[in-house]
Amino acid sequence: MLRFTGKVVVITGARSGIGQATVLPFSRESAAVVLVGRTEKNFRKLCPS
């Protein structure tokens, strides 16, 4: 079982720097990850649908 199964993680500043660096490790541990940033356009590159 992964450490963050059933947990929600909110990451602010998720498009760059430390925020961006934490997105994948949490998602790999099965967390539901909520990304927060200033513009939606920037998130399309990080999380393409």
mmCIF entry with sequence, helices, sheets and N, C-alpha, C, O atoms, coordinates in Angstrom:
data_MODEL
# 
_entry.id   MODEL 
# 
_entity.id                         1 
_entity.type                       polymer 
_entity.pdbx_number_of_molecules   1 
# 
_entity_poly.entity_id                      1 
_entity_poly.type                           'polypeptide(L)' 
_entity_poly.nstd_linkage                   no 
_entity_poly.nstd_monomer                   no 
_entity_poly.pdbx_seq_one_letter_code       MLRFTGKVVVITGARSGIGQATVLPFSRESAAVVLVGRTEKNFRKLCPS 
_entity_poly.pdbx_seq_one_letter_code_can   MLRFTGKVVVITGARSGIGQATVLPFSRESAAVVLVGRTEKNFRKLCPS 
_entity_poly.pdbx_strand_id                 A 
# 
loop_
_entity_poly_seq.entity_id 
_entity_poly_seq.num 
_entity_poly_seq.mon_id 
_entity_poly_seq.hetero 
1 1  MET n 
1 2  LEU n 
1 3  ARG n 
1 4  PHE n 
1 5  THR n 
1 6  GLY n 
1 7  LYS n 
1 8  VAL n 
1 9  VAL n 
1 10 VAL n 
1 11 ILE n 
1 12 THR n 
1 13 GLY n 
1 14 ALA n 
1 15 ARG n 
1 16 SER n 
1 17 GLY n 
1 18 ILE n 
1 19 GLY n 
1 20 GLN n 
1 21 ALA n 
1 22 THR n 
1 23 VAL n 
1 24 LEU n 
1 25 PRO n 
1 26 PHE n 
1 27 SER n 
1 28 ARG n 
1 29 GLU n 
1 30 SER n 
1 31 ALA n 
1 32 ALA n 
1 33 VAL n 
1 34 VAL n 
1 35 LEU n 
1 36 VAL n 
1 37 GLY n 
1 38 ARG n 
1 39 THR n 
1 40 GLU n 
1 41 LYS n 
1 42 ASN n 
1 43 PHE n 
1 44 ARG n 
1 45 LYS n 
1 46 LEU n 
1 47 CYS n 
1 48 PRO n 
1 49 SER n 
# 
_struct_asym.id          A 
_struct_asym.entity_id   1 
# 
loop_
_struct_conf.conf_type_id 
_struct_conf.id 
_struct_conf.pdbx_PDB_helix_id 
_struct_conf.beg_label_comp_id 
_struct_conf.beg_label_asym_id 
_struct_conf.beg_label_seq_id 
_struct_conf.pdbx_beg_PDB_ins_code 
_struct_conf.end_label_comp_id 
_struct_conf.end_label_asym_id 
_struct_conf.end_label_seq_id 
_struct_conf.pdbx_end_PDB_ins_code 
_struct_conf.beg_auth_comp_id 
_struct_conf.beg_auth_asym_id 
_struct_conf.beg_auth_seq_id 
_struct_conf.end_auth_comp_id 
_struct_conf.end_auth_asym_id 
_struct_conf.end_auth_seq_id 
_struct_conf.pdbx_PDB_helix_class 
_struct_conf.details 
_struct_conf.pdbx_PDB_helix_length 
HELX_P HELX_P1 AA1 GLY A 17 ? ARG A 28 ? GLY A 17 ARG A 28 1 ? 12 
HELX_P HELX_P2 AA2 GLU A 40 ? LEU A 46 ? GLU A 40 LEU A 46 1 ? 7  
# 
_struct_conf_type.id          HELX_P 
_struct_conf_type.criteria    ? 
_struct_conf_type.reference   ? 
# 
_struct_sheet.id               AA1 
_struct_sheet.type             ? 
_struct_sheet.number_strands   2 
_struct_sheet.details          ? 
# 
_struct_sheet_order.sheet_id     AA1 
_struct_sheet_order.range_id_1   1 
_struct_sheet_order.range_id_2   2 
_struct_sheet_order.offset       ? 
_struct_sheet_order.sense        parallel 
# 
loop_
_struct_sheet_range.sheet_id 
_struct_sheet_range.id 
_struct_sheet_range.beg_label_comp_id 
_struct_sheet_range.beg_label_asym_id 
_struct_sheet_range.beg_label_seq_id 
_struct_sheet_range.pdbx_beg_PDB_ins_code 
_struct_sheet_range.end_label_comp_id 
_struct_sheet_range.end_label_asym_id 
_struct_sheet_range.end_label_seq_id 
_struct_sheet_range.pdbx_end_PDB_ins_code 
_struct_sheet_range.beg_auth_comp_id 
_struct_sheet_range.beg_auth_asym_id 
_struct_sheet_range.beg_auth_seq_id 
_struct_sheet_range.end_auth_comp_id 
_struct_sheet_range.end_auth_asym_id 
_struct_sheet_range.end_auth_seq_id 
AA1 1 VAL A 8  ? THR A 12 ? VAL A 8  THR A 12 
AA1 2 ALA A 32 ? VAL A 36 ? ALA A 32 VAL A 36 
# 
loop_
_atom_site.group_PDB 
_atom_site.id 
_atom_site.type_symbol 
_atom_site.label_atom_id 
_atom_site.label_alt_id 
_atom_site.label_comp_id 
_atom_site.label_asym_id 
_atom_site.label_entity_id 
_atom_site.label_seq_id 
_atom_site.pdbx_PDB_ins_code 
_atom_site.Cartn_x 
_atom_site.Cartn_y 
_atom_site.Cartn_z 
_atom_site.occupancy 
_atom_site.B_iso_or_equiv 
_atom_site.pdbx_formal_charge 
_atom_site.auth_seq_id 
_atom_site.auth_comp_id 
_atom_site.auth_asym_id 
_atom_site.auth_atom_id 
_atom_site.pdbx_PDB_model_num 
ATOM 1   N N  . MET A 1 1  ? 0.842  -1.184 0.000   1.00 0.00 ? 1  MET A N  1 
ATOM 2   C CA . MET A 1 1  ? 0.000  0.000  0.000   1.00 0.00 ? 1  MET A CA 1 
ATOM 3   C C  . MET A 1 1  ? 0.884  1.243  0.000   1.00 0.00 ? 1  MET A C  1 
ATOM 4   O O  . MET A 1 1  ? 1.919  1.287  0.665   1.00 0.00 ? 1  MET A O  1 
ATOM 5   N N  . LEU A 1 2  ? 0.468  2.227  -0.739  1.00 0.00 ? 2  LEU A N  1 
ATOM 6   C CA . LEU A 1 2  ? 1.238  3.459  -0.833  1.00 0.00 ? 2  LEU A CA 1 
ATOM 7   C C  . LEU A 1 2  ? 0.872  4.408  0.297   1.00 0.00 ? 2  LEU A C  1 
ATOM 8   O O  . LEU A 1 2  ? -0.253 4.377  0.797   1.00 0.00 ? 2  LEU A O  1 
ATOM 9   N N  . ARG A 1 3  ? 1.805  5.244  0.698   1.00 0.00 ? 3  ARG A N  1 
ATOM 10  C CA . ARG A 1 3  ? 1.648  6.088  1.898   1.00 0.00 ? 3  ARG A CA 1 
ATOM 11  C C  . ARG A 1 3  ? 0.510  7.086  1.842   1.00 0.00 ? 3  ARG A C  1 
ATOM 12  O O  . ARG A 1 3  ? -0.056 7.412  2.886   1.00 0.00 ? 3  ARG A O  1 
ATOM 13  N N  . PHE A 1 4  ? 0.146  7.592  0.656   1.00 0.00 ? 4  PHE A N  1 
ATOM 14  C CA . PHE A 1 4  ? -0.845 8.651  0.578   1.00 0.00 ? 4  PHE A CA 1 
ATOM 15  C C  . PHE A 1 4  ? -2.169 8.200  -0.042  1.00 0.00 ? 4  PHE A C  1 
ATOM 16  O O  . PHE A 1 4  ? -2.955 9.033  -0.492  1.00 0.00 ? 4  PHE A O  1 
ATOM 17  N N  . THR A 1 5  ? -2.416 6.905  -0.068  1.00 0.00 ? 5  THR A N  1 
ATOM 18  C CA . THR A 1 5  ? -3.682 6.391  -0.574  1.00 0.00 ? 5  THR A CA 1 
ATOM 19  C C  . THR A 1 5  ? -4.821 6.963  0.266   1.00 0.00 ? 5  THR A C  1 
ATOM 20  O O  . THR A 1 5  ? -4.798 6.877  1.494   1.00 0.00 ? 5  THR A O  1 
ATOM 21  N N  . GLY A 1 6  ? -5.825 7.551  -0.404  1.00 0.00 ? 6  GLY A N  1 
ATOM 22  C CA . GLY A 1 6  ? -6.967 8.128  0.298   1.00 0.00 ? 6  GLY A CA 1 
ATOM 23  C C  . GLY A 1 6  ? -6.718 9.508  0.882   1.00 0.00 ? 6  GLY A C  1 
ATOM 24  O O  . GLY A 1 6  ? -7.575 10.037 1.589   1.00 0.00 ? 6  GLY A O  1 
ATOM 25  N N  . LYS A 1 7  ? -5.581 10.095 0.607   1.00 0.00 ? 7  LYS A N  1 
ATOM 26  C CA . LYS A 1 7  ? -5.242 11.426 1.119   1.00 0.00 ? 7  LYS A CA 1 
ATOM 27  C C  . LYS A 1 7  ? -5.290 12.450 -0.006  1.00 0.00 ? 7  LYS A C  1 
ATOM 28  O O  . LYS A 1 7  ? -5.072 12.118 -1.171  1.00 0.00 ? 7  LYS A O  1 
ATOM 29  N N  . VAL A 1 8  ? -5.577 13.696 0.353   1.00 0.00 ? 8  VAL A N  1 
ATOM 30  C CA . VAL A 1 8  ? -5.574 14.804 -0.598  1.00 0.00 ? 8  VAL A CA 1 
ATOM 31  C C  . VAL A 1 8  ? -4.431 15.734 -0.224  1.00 0.00 ? 8  VAL A C  1 
ATOM 32  O O  . VAL A 1 8  ? -4.284 16.118 0.936   1.00 0.00 ? 8  VAL A O  1 
ATOM 33  N N  . VAL A 1 9  ? -3.625 16.090 -1.215  1.00 0.00 ? 9  VAL A N  1 
ATOM 34  C CA . VAL A 1 9  ? -2.501 16.998 -1.014  1.00 0.00 ? 9  VAL A CA 1 
ATOM 35  C C  . VAL A 1 9  ? -2.748 18.241 -1.864  1.00 0.00 ? 9  VAL A C  1 
ATOM 36  O O  . VAL A 1 9  ? -2.983 18.133 -3.067  1.00 0.00 ? 9  VAL A O  1 
ATOM 37  N N  . VAL A 1 10 ? -2.696 19.419 -1.246  1.00 0.00 ? 10 VAL A N  1 
ATOM 38  C CA . VAL A 1 10 ? -2.854 20.682 -1.960  1.00 0.00 ? 10 VAL A CA 1 
ATOM 39  C C  . VAL A 1 10 ? -1.473 21.301 -2.116  1.00 0.00 ? 10 VAL A C  1 
ATOM 40  O O  . VAL A 1 10 ? -0.772 21.529 -1.130  1.00 0.00 ? 10 VAL A O  1 
ATOM 41  N N  . ILE A 1 11 ? -1.083 21.573 -3.360  1.00 0.00 ? 11 ILE A N  1 
ATOM 42  C CA . ILE A 1 11 ? 0.234  22.142 -3.637  1.00 0.00 ? 11 ILE A CA 1 
ATOM 43  C C  . ILE A 1 11 ? 0.040  23.520 -4.253  1.00 0.00 ? 11 ILE A C  1 
ATOM 44  O O  . ILE A 1 11 ? -0.496 23.650 -5.353  1.00 0.00 ? 11 ILE A O  1 
ATOM 45  N N  . THR A 1 12 ? 0.485  24.554 -3.529  1.00 0.00 ? 12 THR A N  1 
ATOM 46  C CA . THR A 1 12 ? 0.413  25.915 -4.052  1.00 0.00 ? 12 THR A CA 1 
ATOM 47  C C  . THR A 1 12 ? 1.703  26.220 -4.808  1.00 0.00 ? 12 THR A C  1 
ATOM 48  O O  . THR A 1 12 ? 2.762  25.677 -4.493  1.00 0.00 ? 12 THR A O  1 
ATOM 49  N N  . GLY A 1 13 ? 1.604  27.081 -5.793  1.00 0.00 ? 13 GLY A N  1 
ATOM 50  C CA . GLY A 1 13 ? 2.776  27.393 -6.605  1.00 0.00 ? 13 GLY A CA 1 
ATOM 51  C C  . GLY A 1 13 ? 3.244  26.170 -7.370  1.00 0.00 ? 13 GLY A C  1 
ATOM 52  O O  . GLY A 1 13 ? 4.443  25.973 -7.562  1.00 0.00 ? 13 GLY A O  1 
ATOM 53  N N  . ALA A 1 14 ? 2.295  25.345 -7.808  1.00 0.00 ? 14 ALA A N  1 
ATOM 54  C CA . ALA A 1 14 ? 2.618  24.035 -8.372  1.00 0.00 ? 14 ALA A CA 1 
ATOM 55  C C  . ALA A 1 14 ? 3.213  24.074 -9.773  1.00 0.00 ? 14 ALA A C  1 
ATOM 56  O O  . ALA A 1 14 ? 3.615  23.028 -10.283 1.00 0.00 ? 14 ALA A O  1 
ATOM 57  N N  . ARG A 1 15 ? 3.285  25.202 -10.396 1.00 0.00 ? 15 ARG A N  1 
ATOM 58  C CA . ARG A 1 15 ? 3.790  25.267 -11.764 1.00 0.00 ? 15 ARG A CA 1 
ATOM 59  C C  . ARG A 1 15 ? 5.293  25.467 -11.852 1.00 0.00 ? 15 ARG A C  1 
ATOM 60  O O  . ARG A 1 15 ? 5.875  25.283 -12.921 1.00 0.00 ? 15 ARG A O  1 
ATOM 61  N N  . SER A 1 16 ? 5.933  25.836 -10.756 1.00 0.00 ? 16 SER A N  1 
ATOM 62  C CA . SER A 1 16 ? 7.377  26.069 -10.830 1.00 0.00 ? 16 SER A CA 1 
ATOM 63  C C  . SER A 1 16 ? 8.050  25.786 -9.494  1.00 0.00 ? 16 SER A C  1 
ATOM 64  O O  . SER A 1 16 ? 7.389  25.664 -8.462  1.00 0.00 ? 16 SER A O  1 
ATOM 65  N N  . GLY A 1 17 ? 9.344  25.686 -9.530  1.00 0.00 ? 17 GLY A N  1 
ATOM 66  C CA . GLY A 1 17 ? 10.157 25.561 -8.323  1.00 0.00 ? 17 GLY A CA 1 
ATOM 67  C C  . GLY A 1 17 ? 9.819  24.356 -7.472  1.00 0.00 ? 17 GLY A C  1 
ATOM 68  O O  . GLY A 1 17 ? 9.569  23.265 -7.985  1.00 0.00 ? 17 GLY A O  1 
ATOM 69  N N  . ILE A 1 18 ? 9.814  24.567 -6.163  1.00 0.00 ? 18 ILE A N  1 
ATOM 70  C CA . ILE A 1 18 ? 9.558  23.496 -5.211  1.00 0.00 ? 18 ILE A CA 1 
ATOM 71  C C  . ILE A 1 18 ? 8.158  22.919 -5.387  1.00 0.00 ? 18 ILE A C  1 
ATOM 72  O O  . ILE A 1 18 ? 7.962  21.710 -5.267  1.00 0.00 ? 18 ILE A O  1 
ATOM 73  N N  . GLY A 1 19 ? 7.192  23.780 -5.670  1.00 0.00 ? 19 GLY A N  1 
ATOM 74  C CA . GLY A 1 19 ? 5.825  23.290 -5.888  1.00 0.00 ? 19 GLY A CA 1 
ATOM 75  C C  . GLY A 1 19 ? 5.770  22.284 -7.013  1.00 0.00 ? 19 GLY A C  1 
ATOM 76  O O  . GLY A 1 19 ? 5.166  21.221 -6.869  1.00 0.00 ? 19 GLY A O  1 
ATOM 77  N N  . GLN A 1 20 ? 6.389  22.604 -8.124  1.00 0.00 ? 20 GLN A N  1 
ATOM 78  C CA . GLN A 1 20 ? 6.396  21.694 -9.270  1.00 0.00 ? 20 GLN A CA 1 
ATOM 79  C C  . GLN A 1 20 ? 7.137  20.400 -8.941  1.00 0.00 ? 20 GLN A C  1 
ATOM 80  O O  . GLN A 1 20 ? 6.727  19.318 -9.363  1.00 0.00 ? 20 GLN A O  1 
ATOM 81  N N  . ALA A 1 21 ? 8.208  20.513 -8.200  1.00 0.00 ? 21 ALA A N  1 
ATOM 82  C CA . ALA A 1 21 ? 9.010  19.337 -7.862  1.00 0.00 ? 21 ALA A CA 1 
ATOM 83  C C  . ALA A 1 21 ? 8.272  18.358 -6.951  1.00 0.00 ? 21 ALA A C  1 
ATOM 84  O O  . ALA A 1 21 ? 8.638  17.184 -6.893  1.00 0.00 ? 21 ALA A O  1 
ATOM 85  N N  . THR A 1 22 ? 7.249  18.811 -6.246  1.00 0.00 ? 22 THR A N  1 
ATOM 86  C CA . THR A 1 22 ? 6.531  17.930 -5.325  1.00 0.00 ? 22 THR A CA 1 
ATOM 87  C C  . THR A 1 22 ? 5.318  17.246 -5.948  1.00 0.00 ? 22 THR A C  1 
ATOM 88  O O  . THR A 1 22 ? 4.781  16.303 -5.365  1.00 0.00 ? 22 THR A O  1 
ATOM 89  N N  . VAL A 1 23 ? 4.878  17.695 -7.111  1.00 0.00 ? 23 VAL A N  1 
ATOM 90  C CA . VAL A 1 23 ? 3.675  17.133 -7.726  1.00 0.00 ? 23 VAL A CA 1 
ATOM 91  C C  . VAL A 1 23 ? 3.829  15.638 -8.015  1.00 0.00 ? 23 VAL A C  1 
ATOM 92  O O  . VAL A 1 23 ? 3.012  14.844 -7.550  1.00 0.00 ? 23 VAL A O  1 
ATOM 93  N N  . LEU A 1 24 ? 4.833  15.244 -8.752  1.00 0.00 ? 24 LEU A N  1 
ATOM 94  C CA . LEU A 1 24 ? 4.983  13.838 -9.136  1.00 0.00 ? 24 LEU A CA 1 
ATOM 95  C C  . LEU A 1 24 ? 5.253  12.901 -7.961  1.00 0.00 ? 24 LEU A C  1 
ATOM 96  O O  . LEU A 1 24 ? 4.659  11.824 -7.912  1.00 0.00 ? 24 LEU A O  1 
ATOM 97  N N  . PRO A 1 25 ? 6.113  13.256 -7.023  1.00 0.00 ? 25 PRO A N  1 
ATOM 98  C CA . PRO A 1 25 ? 6.317  12.334 -5.890  1.00 0.00 ? 25 PRO A CA 1 
ATOM 99  C C  . PRO A 1 25 ? 5.028  12.038 -5.117  1.00 0.00 ? 25 PRO A C  1 
ATOM 100 O O  . PRO A 1 25 ? 4.795  10.896 -4.723  1.00 0.00 ? 25 PRO A O  1 
ATOM 101 N N  . PHE A 1 26 ? 4.199  13.048 -4.900  1.00 0.00 ? 26 PHE A N  1 
ATOM 102 C CA . PHE A 1 26 ? 2.936  12.796 -4.194  1.00 0.00 ? 26 PHE A CA 1 
ATOM 103 C C  . PHE A 1 26 ? 1.991  11.959 -5.042  1.00 0.00 ? 26 PHE A C  1 
ATOM 104 O O  . PHE A 1 26 ? 1.331  11.059 -4.521  1.00 0.00 ? 26 PHE A O  1 
ATOM 105 N N  . SER A 1 27 ? 1.914  12.236 -6.325  1.00 0.00 ? 27 SER A N  1 
ATOM 106 C CA . SER A 1 27 ? 1.009  11.451 -7.170  1.00 0.00 ? 27 SER A CA 1 
ATOM 107 C C  . SER A 1 27 ? 1.490  10.009 -7.301  1.00 0.00 ? 27 SER A C  1 
ATOM 108 O O  . SER A 1 27 ? 0.669  9.097  -7.401  1.00 0.00 ? 27 SER A O  1 
ATOM 109 N N  . ARG A 1 28 ? 2.778  9.788  -7.303  1.00 0.00 ? 28 ARG A N  1 
ATOM 110 C CA . ARG A 1 28 ? 3.315  8.418  -7.348  1.00 0.00 ? 28 ARG A CA 1 
ATOM 111 C C  . ARG A 1 28 ? 2.981  7.627  -6.087  1.00 0.00 ? 28 ARG A C  1 
ATOM 112 O O  . ARG A 1 28 ? 2.934  6.397  -6.115  1.00 0.00 ? 28 ARG A O  1 
ATOM 113 N N  . GLU A 1 29 ? 2.750  8.331  -4.987  1.00 0.00 ? 29 GLU A N  1 
ATOM 114 C CA . GLU A 1 29 ? 2.376  7.694  -3.725  1.00 0.00 ? 29 GLU A CA 1 
ATOM 115 C C  . GLU A 1 29 ? 0.858  7.611  -3.571  1.00 0.00 ? 29 GLU A C  1 
ATOM 116 O O  . GLU A 1 29 ? 0.354  7.397  -2.469  1.00 0.00 ? 29 GLU A O  1 
ATOM 117 N N  . SER A 1 30 ? 0.130  7.781  -4.679  1.00 0.00 ? 30 SER A N  1 
ATOM 118 C CA . SER A 1 30 ? -1.335 7.635  -4.746  1.00 0.00 ? 30 SER A CA 1 
ATOM 119 C C  . SER A 1 30 ? -2.131 8.737  -4.067  1.00 0.00 ? 30 SER A C  1 
ATOM 120 O O  . SER A 1 30 ? -3.294 8.525  -3.723  1.00 0.00 ? 30 SER A O  1 
ATOM 121 N N  . ALA A 1 31 ? -1.546 9.892  -3.867  1.00 0.00 ? 31 ALA A N  1 
ATOM 122 C CA . ALA A 1 31 ? -2.306 11.015 -3.319  1.00 0.00 ? 31 ALA A CA 1 
ATOM 123 C C  . ALA A 1 31 ? -3.175 11.629 -4.406  1.00 0.00 ? 31 ALA A C  1 
ATOM 124 O O  . ALA A 1 31 ? -2.809 11.632 -5.582  1.00 0.00 ? 31 ALA A O  1 
ATOM 125 N N  . ALA A 1 32 ? -4.319 12.145 -4.005  1.00 0.00 ? 32 ALA A N  1 
ATOM 126 C CA . ALA A 1 32 ? -5.115 12.983 -4.894  1.00 0.00 ? 32 ALA A CA 1 
ATOM 127 C C  . ALA A 1 32 ? -4.491 14.369 -4.787  1.00 0.00 ? 32 ALA A C  1 
ATOM 128 O O  . ALA A 1 32 ? -4.516 14.971 -3.714  1.00 0.00 ? 32 ALA A O  1 
ATOM 129 N N  . VAL A 1 33 ? -3.942 14.879 -5.863  1.00 0.00 ? 33 VAL A N  1 
ATOM 130 C CA . VAL A 1 33 ? -3.161 16.108 -5.822  1.00 0.00 ? 33 VAL A CA 1 
ATOM 131 C C  . VAL A 1 33 ? -3.979 17.256 -6.411  1.00 0.00 ? 33 VAL A C  1 
ATOM 132 O O  . VAL A 1 33 ? -4.482 17.168 -7.531  1.00 0.00 ? 33 VAL A O  1 
ATOM 133 N N  . VAL A 1 34 ? -4.102 18.341 -5.631  1.00 0.00 ? 34 VAL A N  1 
ATOM 134 C CA . VAL A 1 34 ? -4.769 19.562 -6.072  1.00 0.00 ? 34 VAL A CA 1 
ATOM 135 C C  . VAL A 1 34 ? -3.682 20.589 -6.346  1.00 0.00 ? 34 VAL A C  1 
ATOM 136 O O  . VAL A 1 34 ? -2.903 20.935 -5.457  1.00 0.00 ? 34 VAL A O  1 
ATOM 137 N N  . LEU A 1 35 ? -3.634 21.075 -7.586  1.00 0.00 ? 35 LEU A N  1 
ATOM 138 C CA . LEU A 1 35 ? -2.609 22.045 -7.976  1.00 0.00 ? 35 LEU A CA 1 
ATOM 139 C C  . LEU A 1 35 ? -3.199 23.448 -7.945  1.00 0.00 ? 35 LEU A C  1 
ATOM 140 O O  . LEU A 1 35 ? -4.302 23.682 -8.440  1.00 0.00 ? 35 LEU A O  1 
ATOM 141 N N  . VAL A 1 36 ? -2.449 24.383 -7.356  1.00 0.00 ? 36 VAL A N  1 
ATOM 142 C CA . VAL A 1 36 ? -2.898 25.768 -7.268  1.00 0.00 ? 36 VAL A CA 1 
ATOM 143 C C  . VAL A 1 36 ? -1.821 26.660 -7.873  1.00 0.00 ? 36 VAL A C  1 
ATOM 144 O O  . VAL A 1 36 ? -0.636 26.534 -7.563  1.00 0.00 ? 36 VAL A O  1 
ATOM 145 N N  . GLY A 1 37 ? -2.263 27.564 -8.743  1.00 0.00 ? 37 GLY A N  1 
ATOM 146 C CA . GLY A 1 37 ? -1.339 28.500 -9.360  1.00 0.00 ? 37 GLY A CA 1 
ATOM 147 C C  . GLY A 1 37 ? -2.095 29.683 -9.924  1.00 0.00 ? 37 GLY A C  1 
ATOM 148 O O  . GLY A 1 37 ? -3.318 29.756 -9.807  1.00 0.00 ? 37 GLY A O  1 
ATOM 149 N N  . ARG A 1 38 ? -1.384 30.601 -10.530 1.00 0.00 ? 38 ARG A N  1 
ATOM 150 C CA . ARG A 1 38 ? -2.004 31.830 -11.011 1.00 0.00 ? 38 ARG A CA 1 
ATOM 151 C C  . ARG A 1 38 ? -2.725 31.696 -12.338 1.00 0.00 ? 38 ARG A C  1 
ATOM 152 O O  . ARG A 1 38 ? -3.762 32.331 -12.532 1.00 0.00 ? 38 ARG A O  1 
ATOM 153 N N  . THR A 1 39 ? -2.214 30.892 -13.258 1.00 0.00 ? 39 THR A N  1 
ATOM 154 C CA . THR A 1 39 ? -2.846 30.814 -14.574 1.00 0.00 ? 39 THR A CA 1 
ATOM 155 C C  . THR A 1 39 ? -3.052 29.366 -14.998 1.00 0.00 ? 39 THR A C  1 
ATOM 156 O O  . THR A 1 39 ? -2.178 28.521 -14.802 1.00 0.00 ? 39 THR A O  1 
ATOM 157 N N  . GLU A 1 40 ? -4.204 29.089 -15.575 1.00 0.00 ? 40 GLU A N  1 
ATOM 158 C CA . GLU A 1 40 ? -4.526 27.741 -16.035 1.00 0.00 ? 40 GLU A CA 1 
ATOM 159 C C  . GLU A 1 40 ? -3.618 27.306 -17.176 1.00 0.00 ? 40 GLU A C  1 
ATOM 160 O O  . GLU A 1 40 ? -3.250 26.134 -17.267 1.00 0.00 ? 40 GLU A O  1 
ATOM 161 N N  . LYS A 1 41 ? -3.258 28.236 -18.040 1.00 0.00 ? 41 LYS A N  1 
ATOM 162 C CA . LYS A 1 41 ? -2.431 27.924 -19.199 1.00 0.00 ? 41 LYS A CA 1 
ATOM 163 C C  . LYS A 1 41 ? -1.148 27.194 -18.786 1.00 0.00 ? 41 LYS A C  1 
ATOM 164 O O  . LYS A 1 41 ? -0.743 26.237 -19.446 1.00 0.00 ? 41 LYS A O  1 
ATOM 165 N N  . ASN A 1 42 ? -0.531 27.621 -17.739 1.00 0.00 ? 42 ASN A N  1 
ATOM 166 C CA . ASN A 1 42 ? 0.720  27.004 -17.304 1.00 0.00 ? 42 ASN A CA 1 
ATOM 167 C C  . ASN A 1 42 ? 0.535  25.554 -16.850 1.00 0.00 ? 42 ASN A C  1 
ATOM 168 O O  . ASN A 1 42 ? 1.473  24.762 -16.942 1.00 0.00 ? 42 ASN A O  1 
ATOM 169 N N  . PHE A 1 43 ? -0.634 25.199 -16.372 1.00 0.00 ? 43 PHE A N  1 
ATOM 170 C CA . PHE A 1 43 ? -0.862 23.840 -15.903 1.00 0.00 ? 43 PHE A CA 1 
ATOM 171 C C  . PHE A 1 43 ? -1.059 22.851 -17.042 1.00 0.00 ? 43 PHE A C  1 
ATOM 172 O O  . PHE A 1 43 ? -0.869 21.651 -16.846 1.00 0.00 ? 43 PHE A O  1 
ATOM 173 N N  . ARG A 1 44 ? -1.428 23.314 -18.210 1.00 0.00 ? 44 ARG A N  1 
ATOM 174 C CA . ARG A 1 44 ? -1.628 22.420 -19.359 1.00 0.00 ? 44 ARG A CA 1 
ATOM 175 C C  . ARG A 1 44 ? -0.320 21.694 -19.700 1.00 0.00 ? 44 ARG A C  1 
ATOM 176 O O  . ARG A 1 44 ? -0.353 20.543 -20.136 1.00 0.00 ? 44 ARG A O  1 
ATOM 177 N N  . LYS A 1 45 ? 0.805  22.338 -19.509 1.00 0.00 ? 45 LYS A N  1 
ATOM 178 C CA . LYS A 1 45 ? 2.093  21.717 -19.781 1.00 0.00 ? 45 LYS A CA 1 
ATOM 179 C C  . LYS A 1 45 ? 2.439  20.665 -18.738 1.00 0.00 ? 45 LYS A C  1 
ATOM 180 O O  . LYS A 1 45 ? 3.022  19.630 -19.059 1.00 0.00 ? 45 LYS A O  1 
ATOM 181 N N  . LEU A 1 46 ? 2.076  20.935 -17.487 1.00 0.00 ? 46 LEU A N  1 
ATOM 182 C CA . LEU A 1 46 ? 2.395  20.033 -16.390 1.00 0.00 ? 46 LEU A CA 1 
ATOM 183 C C  . LEU A 1 46 ? 1.469  18.817 -16.358 1.00 0.00 ? 46 LEU A C  1 
ATOM 184 O O  . LEU A 1 46 ? 1.910  17.702 -16.078 1.00 0.00 ? 46 LEU A O  1 
ATOM 185 N N  . CYS A 1 47 ? 0.194  19.036 -16.642 1.00 0.00 ? 47 CYS A N  1 
ATOM 186 C CA . CYS A 1 47 ? -0.814 17.971 -16.563 1.00 0.00 ? 47 CYS A CA 1 
ATOM 187 C C  . CYS A 1 47 ? -1.669 17.956 -17.816 1.00 0.00 ? 47 CYS A C  1 
ATOM 188 O O  . CYS A 1 47 ? -2.827 18.371 -17.765 1.00 0.00 ? 47 CYS A O  1 
ATOM 189 N N  . PRO A 1 48 ? -1.145 17.496 -18.930 1.00 0.00 ? 48 PRO A N  1 
ATOM 190 C CA . PRO A 1 48 ? -1.954 17.477 -20.146 1.00 0.00 ? 48 PRO A CA 1 
ATOM 191 C C  . PRO A 1 48 ? -3.118 16.497 -19.991 1.00 0.00 ? 48 PRO A C  1 
ATOM 192 O O  . PRO A 1 48 ? -2.967 15.445 -19.370 1.00 0.00 ? 48 PRO A O  1 
ATOM 193 N N  . SER A 1 49 ? -4.274 16.842 -20.555 1.00 0.00 ? 49 SER A N  1 
ATOM 194 C CA . SER A 1 49 ? -5.434 15.951 -20.415 1.00 0.00 ? 49 SER A CA 1 
ATOM 195 C C  . SER A 1 49 ? -5.547 14.965 -21.540 1.00 0.00 ? 49 SER A C  1 
ATOM 196 O O  . SER A 1 49 ? -6.471 14.152 -21.559 1.00 0.00 ? 49 SER A O  1 
# 
